[in-house]
């Protein structure tokens, strides 16, 4: 199709999207933005689960939609901080 990366909405199972797209097309997404209303442990669990399903190569971790109104700012900060830490860890172990 001539694309390098496909953005996947949070309503799509990212593991299934990865399987359909194959490993040669990058994938972005797809955490439900409502997750950021949960606990820090819940957020971290969803990050790890999404990375596991998408694979750690050719995946850009992101929300499957924008940040929702009234999302706690500290949870947004935690999301990106945790995502960066996991990314750095995967880079070291790859």
N, C-alpha and C positions, 0 to 999 in steps of 0.2 A: 504493500500500500504506500510505500515511500515515506513512512513515518519512522522517527527514531524513538519517540516516547509517547505513551498513551496515558492520559490521566484517568483514573478510575474513581467513580463516585463511591461513597461509603455504602451504598445499597448493594454493591456488587461484591461477591466473594473474591478477594484478591488472589487467593490460591487458584481458583478456577480461571480468573483472568490471566494469570501467569501461564497456566497450562495452555490456554487457547492461543496466547500471543507468542509463546516460545521464549527462549532465552536471548534471542538476538534483538528483541525490541524492549526498550526500557519501559518501566511502569512507575507511575506516580500515584501516591495515595496510601491509603484510603480510609483513614480512621474517622469514624462517626464523630462529628464535632460535639455531639452531646456527651461523649466520653469525658470531656474537659469539665463537666459538672460533677464528676465522680471523685473518689479519693485518689491520692497520689499513687497508692498501690494499684488501684484499678487502671489508672492511666498507664502506668509502667507495664502492667500485664498486657494491655491492648497493644502497646508499642511492640513488645517482644513477640506477641502472637502474629501481628501483621508482618513483621520482618521475617519470621519463620516461614509464613505462608508465601510471601513474595520472593524470598531468596535474598541473599545479601549482596548480590551483584546486579546492577542494572535496575535498582529500585531507589526511588526518591520518596522517603517517608514524608507524608504530609496528611493534612486533614482531607477528607473526601468532599469537603465543601469549606467555605470560609468559617471564621470564628463567629459563633452566635452571640447576639447581644446578651449582656449580663453574665457572660462567661467570666468566672473569677480570674483576674489577671495573673495571680500567682500560679494558677493551674496551667495557663498558657505558657508562662515562663518555665514551669516544671516540664511541660511537654517537650519544648525545644531543647532544654538543657539535657534531659534524659535521652532524647533522640541523638544529640551530638555525642554524648558519652558512649552510647551503644555503638554508634558509627565508628568512633575512635577505637573502641575495643575490637570490633570486627576487622578494622584495617590492620590492627596489630596481629591478629590471629590468622589473617588470610595468607 
